[in-house]
Structure formats: structure tokens, C-alpha cells
């Protein structure tokens, strides 16, 4: 008979979300609770409304009676030590006023996501409910309107940086400690976000992600900020990290439903969970190269084998050979594999993934007449880069040379600043190993 196990409870900050329910799971309470858990909090909730919706739209909405909202708030606040609160869809004047009354007694950060204007531009609240938001915004640690909502709250149309700055400053003049004016609804290739605090204005520009699967992104952002504030992070850091969290969740969204899909609130956790497997996959390729004599492929600067986690967004999320694979007297020599060990090849792989996100592995090899002849003999899909752009340029760099290609295998990078290089890519580590060994064998057979 086994002994009783000793429990090992953990403590997380409790984060309260006051918002509506989204039966489609992409926004509202569902999005908030998933985000709070993903960013290290324990989520509790008070429901304001129930909606029947999916990825194609909202079919109906039912606002709960205010006494039911008060019962939920009372139950939560009487039992839990709430470390932060965020608000979402509040629906009516009565609900906004009720939440404002409770906010007055809070002794923790309050993030207000003023859900006022739909993505279509339709106003979601009556004029009285919009006016009631003024007192709630005044109590906010941070208010996070999109451009349309900022216009409702401030009478300023934030169509550019100057407008966003002015809107943010007006929100502070109403009493909010800080305002994040989001630019996702403003057309353009870039998204402009402006964070205005009492002491500074932070302006961030991000490449726009070419997708309509943004429903719930504002919920995810505000919930992530609230959770990070609950952990005691400084506001600027909490906002910056939460914006990155939200961008990744949108780029790698769930392909579900008949509509655009759903934001992937757990994508960062899923990515982190693959680190060991990614590093081991790179080691597997290295072991295969060590077992074969691949010196004909190794350039003077050495070869690196790089593996990206499935949702990698930076070189720190790529595993590579520390010190590269180098030539020895009787074969190749390698050191260990660690994350962040590659610069050039990692940047190449990340830029390729901007165009072909399923690519996860890459290696750089020699390029000379023998390799050129072998590539032609193999009949691989090989792109050419003339070396006119930086290696880490996502738009015009060597990784971008693969854009639009079917079953890409390699890029010949004619970089004038270094020796020309062959860069082999693959979706799987085993495929990369196969390709490197096949290229090496073909080069040797043609000598």
C-alpha cells in the first residue's frame, strides 16, 4: 500500500476579471481566464453578460441583473486576496456604475479595457453608459482603448502618433494613472501603440500581422497586463511584455470555426514546453554529422545547426551548436547545444519563418563549384539571394528569398561581406539531417 503523499501547494496572485462571456472562446471571460493562467496568475471572475457567438459573429446578448453581478463580486472579494482587477464588456450604465463603486474600494491595480466599439465600428453602449465610463477610467491604473474607443472617451481621433499622444494625455487628465492607446484598428502596414504615463510617453511600432483573427486580442492584452501588475512588475515592462504576448497569440492563432479563427492564449506556454525537444532534435542532427565525414560541406567559418521552437520569435528561442561545427583532421568537431548560441543562421531562419512559418531547422554550408554542381544534380528547389540586404532583414534578407517557393530546400546566399554560403532548411530535424548527408554524398561523388 502506498503512503499518503504530502501536498505541495503553490501561490499565485489572484486576478479578477469583470467581463462578459464569449461562447466562442476567443474573447471575454474565457480569453481572460486562459490569459491569466498563461501569464502566471489565478483567475477569478464576475460575469456581466452572456453572449451567443462564434468565429463568425454575435447572435445574441443577455445582460445579467446587477444584483447577480454584485453577488459574484461579493463572493470573490470576501474570500480571495485579489492582487489585480481588469474589466471588459460592461454593457450598461448600471453595470458600469456598479463596477465603479466596487473599484473605489480596491487596493490593487485596475486595468480598464473600455469595450465600447466593435471591430466593425458599431457603438456597443448607450451615450449614458459611455458617459458613466468617465468615473471608472478615473480610477484606473491603466486604461487600454483602441483608436475608436479613445475617440469616444476623449473626442480626439488618434489617426497618427500626435493624435494618440493627445488622446492618452486627455485620459490622464480625467484621472487615469496611465493610458495605452492601441492602433490595431487604424489601417496601415504598422501598428502604432502609444503608452502615456505621468512621467513619460512610450511609442512602439509593430509590423501588422496579416490576419483577421484578432477577436479577443484586446481582452488578452489587458488580462496579461493585469496579471503582470499583480506580480509587481513595473507598468512599462508589464505593457511591453503583454503586447509581445498578444502579438504571438494572434500570429499563431487557432485555425478553428468557419470565421477567421481564435487567438492562441497559451501559445507562449506551448512554445516554452518544446525547448528541450528542440535542443535534442538539433543534437540528433549533430550526431549524424559527427558519424559521417561531412568536411566537404564545412566552410572556414564553420557550420551551425539551428532549430527554432514552433512559435519562435527571437534568436533566444532557437537552439544551436555553441562554437559551431568545425573541421578536424579526421572529421568534424562540435561543442554543446544551447539556446541563443547562433546569430547569423538563427536570424536567417527567423526571417525565413516570416514567409514560411512551418520551417523550423536550418544549417549553413560551404558554397563553391562542387556544391553548386551537387545542388543542380539533386534537383532541389534552391533560391538565390544577391547579398544586397542584411541577413536579419525579414523583408529582403536571404530568408525572404524563399517566399512563395514550394518545398524549399536551400538558399544560396551571395553575401559580398563574407564568403558565399548555402543555407539548407527543413520543417523537421530528420529532414535537415537527410538533406545535409545527401548533399555531402553528392559533393563527394562528383569529385
Beta strands, then each sheet from edge to edge (+ up, - down):
strand 1: 13-22
strand 2: 41-54
strand 3: 57-63
strand 4: 82-87
strand 5: 109-112
strand 6: 142-143
strand 7: 178-181
strand 8: 190-197
strand 9: 201-207
strand 10: 305-308
strand 11: 318-321
strand 12: 326-327
strand 13: 332-333
strand 14: 337-339
strand 15: 361-366
strand 16: 382-385
strand 17: 410-413
strand 18: 421-426
sheet 1: 3+ 2- 1- 4- 5- 6-
sheet 2: 7+ 8- 9+
sheet 3: 14+ 11- 10+ 15- 18+ 17- 16-
sheet 4: 12+ 13-
end
